[in-house]
Amino acid sequence: MVSGETTVALVLAGGIGSRLYPASRGDRPKQFLPIGGDRSLLARTVDRADFADEVVVATRPRFADEIEEHAPDADVLVEPDGKDTGPALTYATHRIREEYGGSDGDDDLVVVTLPSDHYVGDDGAFQKAMTTGTRVARETGGLVTFGVTPERPETGYGYIEPGTKREAAGEAFHDVARFHEKPDAESAREYVDAGYRWNSGMFAWTPEAFLAAAADSPLAPLVEALDDGDPEAGFAAVDPVSVDYAVLERAATVAVVDAAFAWDDLGSWDALDRVLAPDGDGNVAIGDHRTVDAADNVVVSDDKHVSLVGVSGLAVVAYDDRVLVVPKGEAQRVRELVALLEEEGSF
């Protein structure tokens, strides 16, 4: 148990990352992969959580034994079931309050939640933004989200519409006027022109603030069960739901802090175009490869040699005994393939 002002970085590592199939599989989630670097995404996320006093990695049972390899100094929290970020963050926040809240309550405890599968530029701006969000959460007693300034009209991200500009503890932020779901191309252009932010999926809050908001949401049965010491019953009583939809979009007080750092959600293979340096023909690659008259491709392999001749705009991925070929513009559709593989029991 920790007393005084305490910041806990909560790293979410329970997902699969199915759109990065075949590198990501049912028994090998993408956070354990060294995509775009020498170390796993999870290890790099924990490294940059050094702004916090404590680091907790939340995962599901089947991945728990592997966490130590990637985050040996972090505490591991195993959630009863994988039901998206809403139940996961409710359970983890409740447990963190019990462990780190102190005997006098949790007013000085702030939880900062970090997905384990994002790309973040290494320029110090990340730590500054996290520190700002922590101060705003502690001072306002509200929920805080981190908004990234868009670099393009992206249809694969949700957006945050900023409202009134405010200040707390010497730090600037905006009220959240509205959350917007992933838009079509025309709406995305309008959002960017209007100064909306990308919803990064990173948040900060005191446990008191978050659990009060969750108790007034579809996650109320889980909060009640956690208070009663019966997390399994609580998970059984709620459906899978994102924290954005279940809590953030319904909460009365939500702030957005500007995230002025390079960021990308490594959700699909075309994202590597944005985080890896291309060759002279615009190809980006991980692994042994050769190209002849091939341009603007993504090439990824484990221990296999991959050759491309006379093609462009493709993602070609070879892992284990699987090969995926998909136009980069259709990379989001890999989830459709994974759904079929899951039905067959071969994912």
N, C-alpha and C positions, 0 to 999 in steps of 0.2 A: 504494500500500500504506500502511496506517495502523497505527501501533503504539500501545500503551497501551489503556486501557479505551475501547472503541468500541461504539456502538450504531448498527446499520443498520436503518432502517425499510424493510421489503420490502412494496411495494404491489402487490397482485395485480390485474392489469387485462387478463386474457386471456379472460374469459367473455363471453357474449352478453347474458344477462338476458332470456331468451325470454318470460317471463311478462309483461314490459312491452311486448310487441307491441301495436300496430304502431309505437310510438315507437322501440322497440329492434328492429333488423332484423339480418340476417346481415352487412351491411356497416356497421352503426351500433350498436355495443353500448351498453348503458345507461350505462356509466361515462363516456361522452362526452356525455351529455345533462345539461342543467341542471335536473334534477328537484328541485323544492322549493327552488330558489335561483337566483341570477343566474349562477353559474358551474357548470361540469360537476361531477359527483360525483367524478371523478378529481382535478380541480384542488383541490377542497375537502379531499379525503383527504390529498393531498400537503401542503397548507397546515397541517393539524393534526399532521403528522408532524415538527413543529419540535422535538420532544423529542429527536430522533435527531441523530447527527453526520453521517450520510449517508442519502440516500434513493435507493432503487433501485426502478424500476417494472418488473415482469415482465409480459410480454405474449406473444401469439402472432404469427407473422410478418405476417399480413395487417393487424394493427393497429399495427405498430411505427412506421410513418412518421407516424402522427397523435399519438403520445404527446407529442412536444415541444411541440405547440400547447397542451396542457393542463398539462404539467409540464416547463417549459423548463430548470429547474435540476437535475432528477433524472437519474441514470444509467438507461439503458434496457437491460434484459436480455431477449433474445428466446429463448423456449424452442423446442425443435425441433418440438414437436407439442402440441396441446391434449388432454390426457388427465386432466382434473380436477386437484384441488388436491394429491393425493398426489405424482404425478410432478413437478408444477410446483414445489412447495416443496422437494422433494429436489434437483432440478436447481439452483434458485436458491440454496439454502443452500450447496451444494457450490461454486458459482461465487463466492459472496460470501466464503466461507472463503479461496478462492484469491486474491481481490482485496484483501481487507481484513484477513486473519488475521494478517499480520505474520510475520516470520521465526522467532519463538519460539513459534509455535502460535496457537490461537484461544481460549485459556482466558478472555481478557478481552474477547472479541468476543461480542456478543449480537445476534441477529436478532429483530426484532419484526415479525410479519406482519400486514398490514392489508388486508382486502378493500376494493376501491375503490368499492363501491356501497352503503355503509351511510349512514344518517343518524346523526349524533352531535351532541348538544347542545353549545353553545359556552359552557361555564361554568368551564373550567380543570380540571374533574374528570377529563377524558380524559387530559390530560398527566400528572396525578398518578398515575392508574392505570397508565399505560404505564411511568412511572419505577419504580413499585413492582414491576411484573412483571419489568422488566429487572434490578433488584437481586436479586430472588428467583431468577431463572434463573442469574445469574452466581454467586450464593452457593451454591445447592444443586446446580448441575450437572444439574438435571432439566428436564423440559418444563413449560411454564407455559401455562395457558389463562386467558382472562378471562371471568368469569361475571357476567351481568347479572341483577339482582334482578327477577323477573317482575312485570309490571304487570297481567297477566291470564292466564288459563289458555289459552295459545296452543298450538294443535295444529300450527302450521307451523314450529316451532323444535325443535331437540334440546335436551336438558336435561343438566345436570351435577349429580350427587349429591355434595355436599361431605362429606368425612370429618373426620379429626382436624385441629384447628386448630393451626397451628405459627407460628413466627417465624424470619425469616432477615434479616440485615443491618438489623434494627430494623423490618422490614416483616411484617405479618400476612398469612397465607394459609391455605388448607386443602389437605390431601391430597384428590385426587379419589377418591371411593369407587367411582364407577361413572358411565359415560356412558349416557344413555338416548336412543334414537332418537325421532323425532317421534311423539308419543303420540296416542291418541284423546282425546275431550273429557273423559271421566271420569278417565283417567289424568293428563291435564294438570291438572285441578283437584287431584288428590291430590299431584302434584309441587309445585304452588305452595304448598299447605297444609303440606307437609313441608320447605319452605325450599330446594328445589332452585333452581339458577340456570339461566338460558337460556345455551346455548352460543353465544357471539357469533361464533365463527369467527376470533377474533384470538388470536395465540399469541406466546410469547417463548421462545427457547432459545439455547444456544450451539451452533455448528455441530457440535462434537464430540458433544454429547448427542443432537442430532436424528439425525445421520447414523449413529450407533451404533444407535439405535432403528430407523431405516429399514432398516439392514442385517440386522435380525432381523425382517423383515416381508415381505409380498408385493413390496415394492419393492427387495428385495436385488439382483436382477439389474441394476437401474438404478444403484444405488450402486457395484456392482462395475465396471460399464461406465464410470461417471464417473471412478472412480479410474484406469481404464485409458486415459482420454482419448477415449472413443468414445460421446458422448451419444446419437447417433442410434441406435446399436445398443441402448443402454439403454432408450430410449423404445419401440423396437420389441419389446423383451422383456417389457414390462409392460402390463397392461390399465388402462383408466381406473378410477381409484379415489380416493375422498376421503381426505385426510390423517387425518381423524378415524378412519375405519374401518381404514385401513392401518397407522397408526402410533400415534396417541394412545390408542386403545382397547386396544392390546396392550402399551404401554410399562409398565415396572415402576414408574417414578416420574413422576407427573404432579401438578402443583399447580394450584389454581384461585385466582386473585386476584379480589377483588370489583371489579366495574366500576360505580362509583357515578356514572354519568352517563346522561343521556337517550340512548337508542339504539333504532334500528329497522333491520331488514333490509328495504330497499326492494325486495322481491322480486316484488311484485304490486301491481296498481292500488289495491286496498283499503287498502294501507299509507299512502296519501296522507291518508286520514282521520285518521291519528295524527300527522302531521307538518305539516299545513297548517291554518291557521285557517279555520273554516267561516263561511258567511254565516248570516243569521238563520234560514234553513230547514235548516241542517245540510249544505248543499252545499259541497264544496271544489273549487276549479277552478284550472287553469293555462290561460291563453289567453282569447280573446274569447268570451263566452257570455252567454246570457240564459236565465232560467228563469221559468215561470209555473206556479204550483201544483205545484212539483216540490221534493222534499225528500230529504235524505240521499243525494245522488248525488256521484260523482266525475266531473268533466268536464275533459278534457285535449285541447288542440289545438295545432297549430303556428301556421299563419297563417290558419286557418279559423274562421269564426263557427259556434258550435254552440248550438242552442236545445233546451231540454227543456220539455215541457208535460205536466203531469198524471202524472208518473212518479216513482218513489222507489226507492232502494236499488240503483241501477244505476251501473256504470262505463261512460262513453261517451268513447271516445278516437278522435280523428281526426288522422292524420298522413299526409303525402304523399297518395297516392291510396287509402289504406286507412281503414276505419272499423270499430271494434270496439265491440260492445254486449254487456255481460255483467252478470248480477247480481253485486253485490259479494261475496256469500257464495260465489259460484262462481269467483272471480277466479283461484284456483289452477289451474283447468281450462284456462286459456289455453294452457298447455303442450301440452295435447292437440291444440288447433288448430294450434299451431306444428309439432308433429310431422307433421301432415297436409300442411302447407305445405312442409315440408322434403322430404317424399316427392315432392311435385310440382315441387320446385325453384323455388318461388315465395316463399320466406321472405327 
